[in-house]
């Protein structure tokens, strides 16, 4: 394949990747977006193979290319087919770790293999690319593994706050940057020229030390973040993985990898910014503070008796309440995902709409443990896209709503975010469920959410608590509606 044709192929793949991101912007076009991304990747792989000299007559080379593709594709297909939707956040975090690890391995391989082929300023630039690529990749790899452990439940969701942790982060960062100077000097061919499979040189040792330090930094940064901020962290790690891929593109002189990495990195950063805006927080506050950490406002533990009394409502009573309503809004949360109740909720929605009851869904930007988590769950259950609305689209309609069903959500409907300045979530935009005629909260207990703060909504005069697993309670409601 000629250079010109390869450039055209890369350009076509880049356009398909952009279309893929655009398609993933909403549920209706998400399938087409995925197909565009798959097509772009197929074109990219084939073009790269021909550029590297892998031709139809070079069977051994094709075997080296297709072998890992088949094995990796089979593993990916198996994971995608078996993973539950509730486990999607931790799977995404794990996939981010693979991108980071790939960037680290590419950087080390590039240094050992071809760094000595560059001279003068070009050599310095290439070494900078290697250093940054390995650093970003190492932080992404270890941070994503910790995020996977927290989301999976293997690690505690509580933040790990070491004494002087900010100073410790600063020390590791400055040390990693400072090591680049001796790394650059020791990589001079006149002092020690690295060779593939050769003895470990001093410059290789510097690169290894930096890799370990940045890996520890990634662990510490994510361990210090509380569970309430995990949706933003997953989005941020997605951005990191993009920049790691872009750095690998620079190291390999692959224009398409640079473009693709930049697309993923910038879109992840924009999404993280949007989510932080929805939480009235900054990226820096999430990374270095976080809900439930020592840097956030102290949580004021309230005595339930001082807040008020809880009024319970059985599922049978919920069914009667819904039958008398004209406008219903459902607010799903991670509790619905854990109970796998989305299909039952959709059945309930169909039954209510058959009775000419207006039913809509209200989605908070950080509901669940992954950006868009609730949207994906509802789409999987077959909920019509046009009745699933974002917080800004539906908040003004809640005062005119007869019944709001809060299914497994907590912090995103907490009125303290607007009224209690001592609350850690004060200033965070929330769904104003309390303004509806009646609020029914499906929850196992009066326990707190990710932010670790009590919710006075449970004790409002117009609130009713329906205790139990969301799956069991919604099933009973459906049975009584039938």
C-alpha positions in Angstrom: 0.0 0.0 0.0 1.5 3.3 -1.0 2.0 6.2 1.4 -0.7 8.3 -0.2 -3.3 5.4 0.0 -2.3 4.7 3.6 -2.9 8.4 4.4 -6.3 8.3 2.8 -7.1 5.1 4.8 -6.0 6.8 8.0 -8.1 9.8 7.2 -11.1 7.7 6.6 -10.6 5.8 9.8 -10.3 9.1 11.7 -13.6 10.3 10.2 -15.3 7.1 11.3 -14.0 7.5 14.8 -15.4 11.0 15.0 -18.7 9.7 13.7 -18.6 7.0 16.3 -18.2 9.6 19.1 -21.0 11.6 17.6 -23.2 8.6 17.4 -22.6 7.7 21.1 -24.0 11.1 22.1 -27.5 9.6 22.5 -29.1 6.2 22.8 -30.9 6.3 19.4 -27.7 6.5 17.4 -25.4 4.6 19.7 -25.6 1.4 17.7 -24.6 3.2 14.5 -21.8 4.9 16.5 -20.4 1.6 17.6 -20.5 0.2 14.1 -18.7 3.3 12.8 -16.0 2.8 15.4 -15.6 -0.9 14.5 -15.3 -0.1 10.8 -12.7 2.6 11.5 -10.7 0.2 13.6 -10.7 -2.5 10.9 -9.5 0.0 8.3 -6.8 1.3 10.8 -5.4 -2.1 11.5 -5.3 -3.2 7.9 -3.6 0.1 6.8 -1.0 -0.2 9.6 -0.3 -3.8 8.6 0.5 -2.8 5.0 2.5 0.3 6.1 4.6 -2.1 8.2 5.2 -4.3 5.2 2.8 -7.1 6.2 1.6 -8.3 2.8 -0.5 -11.2 1.5 2.7 -13.1 0.7 4.2 -12.8 4.2 2.3 -15.5 6.0 4.5 -15.5 9.2 3.9 -11.7 9.6 0.2 -12.1 9.2 0.2 -14.9 11.7 1.9 -12.6 14.3 -0.8 -9.9 13.6 -3.9 -12.1 13.4 -3.0 -14.3 16.3 -3.2 -11.7 19.0 -6.2 -10.1 17.2 -8.1 -13.4 17.3 -7.2 -14.2 20.9 -7.9 -10.7 22.2 -11.1 -10.5 20.2 -12.3 -13.9 21.6 -11.6 -12.8 25.1 -13.3 -9.4 24.5 -16.4 -11.1 23.0 -16.6 -13.5 25.9 -16.4 -10.7 28.5 -18.9 -8.6 26.7 -21.4 -11.5 26.4 -21.1 -12.5 30.1 -20.7 -9.3 31.9 -23.9 -8.0 33.7 -24.9 -4.4 33.1 -24.3 -3.7 36.8 -20.7 -4.8 36.3 -20.1 -2.5 33.3 -18.4 0.3 35.3 -15.7 -2.0 36.6 -15.2 -3.5 33.1 -14.7 -0.1 31.6 -12.2 0.8 34.3 -10.3 -2.5 33.6 -10.2 -1.7 29.9 -8.7 1.7 30.7 -6.0 -0.1 32.6 -5.1 -2.1 29.4 -4.6 1.1 27.5 -2.3 2.5 30.2 -0.3 -0.7 30.3 0.1 -0.8 26.5 1.5 2.8 26.6 4.0 1.8 29.2 5.1 -1.3 27.2 5.3 0.7 24.0 7.4 3.4 25.7 9.9 0.9 27.2 10.1 -1.0 23.9 10.6 2.1 21.9 13.4 3.2 24.3 15.2 -0.1 24.2 14.7 -0.6 20.5 15.0 2.6 18.4 15.9 5.5 20.7 19.5 5.2 19.5 18.4 5.8 15.9 17.6 9.4 16.6 20.2 12.2 16.8 20.4 15.7 18.2 17.1 17.5 18.9 15.1 14.7 17.4 16.6 12.3 20.0 15.6 14.7 22.8 12.1 15.1 21.5 11.7 11.3 21.2 13.0 10.8 24.7 10.5 13.4 26.0 7.7 11.5 24.2 8.8 8.2 25.8 9.1 9.7 29.3 5.6 11.4 29.1 4.0 8.3 27.5 5.3 5.9 30.1 4.4 8.3 33.0 0.8 8.9 31.8 0.4 5.2 31.0 1.7 4.1 34.4 -0.7 6.5 36.2 -3.6 5.3 34.0 -2.8 1.6 34.5 -2.5 1.6 38.3 -5.3 4.1 38.9 -7.7 2.2 36.7 -6.9 -1.1 38.5 -7.7 0.6 41.8 -10.9 2.0 40.3 -11.8 -1.5 39.1 -11.3 -2.9 42.6 -13.4 -0.2 44.2 -16.2 -0.5 41.8 -16.1 -4.3 42.0 -16.2 -4.2 45.8 -12.8 -5.8 46.2 -11.5 -2.6 47.8 -13.3 -0.3 50.2 -15.1 2.7 48.7 -13.9 4.8 51.6 -11.1 7.2 50.8 -7.6 6.3 52.0 -6.2 9.5 53.6 -2.5 9.3 54.4 -0.9 12.0 56.6 0.5 14.8 54.3 -0.9 13.1 51.2 -0.8 16.3 49.1 2.9 16.8 50.0 3.5 13.2 49.2 1.9 13.6 45.8 3.9 16.7 45.1 7.1 14.9 46.1 6.5 12.0 43.8 5.6 14.3 40.9 8.6 16.5 41.3 10.9 13.5 41.7 9.5 11.9 38.5 10.1 15.1 36.6 13.5 15.6 38.1 14.7 12.1 37.1 14.2 13.1 33.4 17.4 15.2 33.4 19.8 12.3 34.4 17.7 10.0 32.1 18.4 12.4 29.2 22.1 12.7 30.0 22.6 9.0 30.5 20.8 8.2 27.3 23.5 10.1 25.3 25.2 7.6 22.9 28.6 8.8 24.1 27.7 7.6 27.6 25.5 4.6 27.3 23.6 3.6 24.2 20.7 1.3 25.0 20.3 -1.8 23.0 17.4 -4.3 22.7 17.9 -7.2 25.1 21.2 -5.7 26.2 22.3 -5.1 29.8 20.3 -2.7 31.9 21.9 0.7 31.6 21.6 3.6 34.1 19.1 5.4 31.8 17.0 2.3 31.7 17.1 2.2 35.5 15.9 5.8 35.6 13.0 5.0 33.4 12.1 2.0 35.5 12.2 4.1 38.8 10.0 6.7 37.2 7.5 4.0 36.1 7.3 2.7 39.6 6.9 6.1 41.1 4.1 7.2 38.7 2.4 3.8 39.3 2.4 4.5 43.0 1.0 8.0 42.3 -1.9 6.5 40.3 -2.7 4.1 43.2 -2.6 6.9 45.8 -4.6 9.3 43.8 -7.6 6.9 43.2 -7.4 5.4 46.7 -7.9 8.8 48.2 -11.1 9.4 46.3 -14.4 8.6 47.9 -17.2 6.5 46.3 -19.4 9.4 45.5 -16.8 10.7 43.0 -16.3 7.4 41.2 -18.4 8.3 38.1 -16.1 11.3 37.5 -13.0 9.2 38.2 -14.0 6.7 35.6 -14.6 9.5 33.1 -11.2 11.1 34.0 -9.4 7.8 33.6 -11.0 7.5 30.2 -9.4 10.8 29.4 -6.0 9.6 30.7 -6.2 6.5 28.6 -6.7 8.7 25.5 -3.7 10.8 26.2 -1.7 7.7 26.9 -2.7 6.4 23.5 -1.8 9.7 21.9 1.6 9.6 23.6 2.1 6.0 22.2 1.2 7.4 18.8 4.0 10.0 19.0 6.5 7.3 20.1 5.5 5.1 17.1 5.1 8.1 14.7 1.6 6.9 14.0 -0.7 9.8 13.0 -3.9 7.9 13.4 -3.1 6.8 16.9 -2.3 10.4 17.8 -5.6 11.6 16.4 -7.6 8.8 18.0 -5.9 9.3 21.4 -6.5 13.0 21.3 -10.2 12.4 20.5 -10.7 10.0 23.4 -8.6 12.2 25.8 -10.4 15.5 24.9 -13.9 13.9 24.9 -13.2 12.3 28.3 -11.9 15.6 29.7 -15.0 17.4 28.4 -17.3 14.8 29.9 -15.5 15.0 33.3 -15.9 18.8 33.2 -19.6 18.5 32.4 -20.1 16.0 35.3 -18.2 18.2 37.7 -20.4 21.1 36.7 -23.4 19.0 37.4 -22.0 18.4 40.9 -20.9 22.0 41.4 -17.4 20.9 41.8 -14.0 21.2 40.1 -11.8 18.5 38.6 -9.1 19.5 41.2 -11.6 19.1 44.0 -12.5 15.6 42.8 -8.9 14.5 42.3 -7.5 16.0 45.5 -10.5 16.3 47.7 -13.6 14.2 47.1 -16.8 13.5 49.0 -16.1 11.9 52.3 -12.5 13.0 52.5 -10.8 15.1 55.0 -10.6 18.0 52.6 -14.4 18.2 52.1 -16.9 19.8 54.5 -17.5 17.8 57.7 -20.5 15.6 57.7 -23.1 16.6 60.3 -24.7 13.4 61.6 -28.3 14.1 62.4 -30.4 12.2 64.8 -33.4 10.8 62.8 -35.7 11.7 65.7 -34.7 15.4 65.2 -35.5 15.2 61.5 -38.9 13.7 61.8 -40.7 10.4 61.5 -40.8 8.0 58.5 -44.1 7.1 57.0 -44.0 3.6 55.3 -46.0 2.5 52.4 -46.5 -1.1 51.3 -46.1 -2.0 47.6 -49.9 -2.5 47.4 -50.4 1.1 48.5 -47.9 2.3 45.9 -49.9 0.6 43.2 -53.1 2.3 44.4 -51.3 5.7 44.5 -50.0 5.2 40.9 -53.5 4.3 39.6 -54.8 7.6 40.9 -52.0 9.7 39.4 -52.0 11.5 36.1 -48.3 12.4 35.9 -45.5 10.1 37.2 -41.7 10.6 37.2 -39.3 7.7 37.9 -35.8 8.5 39.3 -33.6 5.5 39.0 -30.3 5.0 40.9 -27.6 2.4 41.4 -29.9 0.5 43.8 -32.2 -0.3 40.8 -29.1 -1.6 38.9 -28.0 -3.8 41.8 -31.5 -5.3 42.1 -31.6 -5.7 38.2 -35.1 -4.2 38.4 -35.0 -2.2 35.2 -37.1 -4.7 33.2 -39.8 -4.8 36.0 -39.7 -1.0 36.0 -40.3 -1.0 32.3 -43.2 -3.4 32.7 -44.7 -1.0 35.3 -44.2 1.9 32.9 -46.1 0.1 30.1 -49.0 -0.7 32.4 -49.3 2.9 33.6 -49.0 4.3 30.1 -51.8 1.9 29.0 -53.9 3.6 31.6 -53.1 7.0 29.9 -50.8 8.0 32.8 -48.0 10.2 31.7 -44.7 8.5 32.8 -41.3 9.9 32.4 -37.8 9.2 33.7 -35.4 11.7 35.3 -31.7 11.0 35.0 -29.1 12.8 37.1 -25.7 13.1 35.4 -23.9 11.1 38.1 -26.6 8.5 38.8 -25.0 5.1 39.1 -21.3 4.4 38.9 -20.6 5.3 35.3 -21.5 8.2 33.0 -24.7 7.3 31.2 -25.1 4.1 33.4 -28.8 4.6 34.0 -29.5 5.4 30.3 -27.9 2.2 29.2 -29.8 0.1 31.8 -33.1 1.6 30.7 -32.3 1.2 27.0 -31.5 -2.5 27.6 -34.9 -2.9 29.3 -36.6 -1.3 26.3 -37.7 2.0 27.8 -38.6 4.4 25.0 -35.8 7.0 24.5 -38.2 9.9 24.3 -39.4 9.6 27.9 -35.9 9.5 29.4 -35.0 13.1 30.3 -31.9 14.7 31.8 -32.1 16.7 35.1 -32.2 20.1 33.4 -35.0 19.0 31.2 -37.4 17.8 33.9 -36.6 19.6 37.1 -39.1 22.4 36.3 -41.9 19.9 35.8 -41.5 18.1 39.1 -43.8 20.6 41.0 -46.6 19.6 38.5 -46.0 15.9 39.0 -48.4 13.8 41.1 -46.0 10.9 42.1 -42.3 10.6 42.0 -40.8 7.1 42.4 -37.2 7.2 43.6 -35.8 3.7 42.9 -32.5 3.0 44.6 -31.2 6.6 44.4 -30.1 8.8 47.4 -27.7 11.7 47.1 -29.1 12.9 43.8 -32.4 13.7 45.4 -31.1 15.1 48.7 -32.6 18.5 49.5 -29.6 19.4 51.8 -27.7 20.1 48.6 -29.8 23.3 48.4 -30.6 24.1 52.0 -27.8 22.9 54.3 -24.5 24.8 53.9 -22.8 22.4 56.3 -23.5 19.4 54.0 -20.6 18.1 51.9 -22.9 18.0 48.9 -24.1 21.6 49.4 -24.3 23.3 46.0 -24.6 20.1 44.0 -27.5 20.3 41.5 -30.0 17.6 42.4 -33.4 16.4 41.2 -36.0 18.3 43.2 -38.2 15.3 43.9 -39.6 16.8 47.1 -41.6 19.4 45.1 -43.9 16.7 43.7 -47.3 15.8 45.2 -46.0 12.5 46.7 -42.6 11.0 46.8 -42.2 7.2 47.1 -38.6 6.0 47.9 -37.8 2.4 47.2 -34.9 1.6 49.5 -33.6 -1.2 51.6 -33.0 1.0 54.6 -32.5 4.6 55.7 -28.8 4.3 55.1 -26.7 7.0 53.4 -25.6 7.0 49.8 -22.0 7.3 48.4 -21.6 10.8 49.9 -22.1 9.4 53.4 -24.7 12.0 54.4 -28.3 11.5 55.7 -31.2 12.4 53.4 -34.0 14.5 55.0 -36.2 13.7 52.0 -37.0 10.4 53.7 -38.8 12.3 56.5 -40.7 14.9 54.5 -44.5 15.0 55.0 -45.1 14.1 51.4 -42.6 11.2 51.4 -43.3 7.5 51.7 -40.7 4.8 52.3 -41.2 1.5 50.6 -38.6 -0.7 52.2 -37.1 -3.8 50.6 -35.2 -4.8 47.5 -36.2 -2.8 44.5 -36.7 -6.0 42.5 -39.2 -7.4 45.0 -41.1 -4.3 45.7 -41.5 -3.3 42.0 -42.6 -6.8 41.2 -45.3 -6.6 43.8 -46.4 -3.2 42.5 -46.6 -4.7 39.0 -48.7 -7.6 40.2 -51.1 -5.3 41.9 -51.4 -3.1 38.9 -52.3 -6.1 36.8 
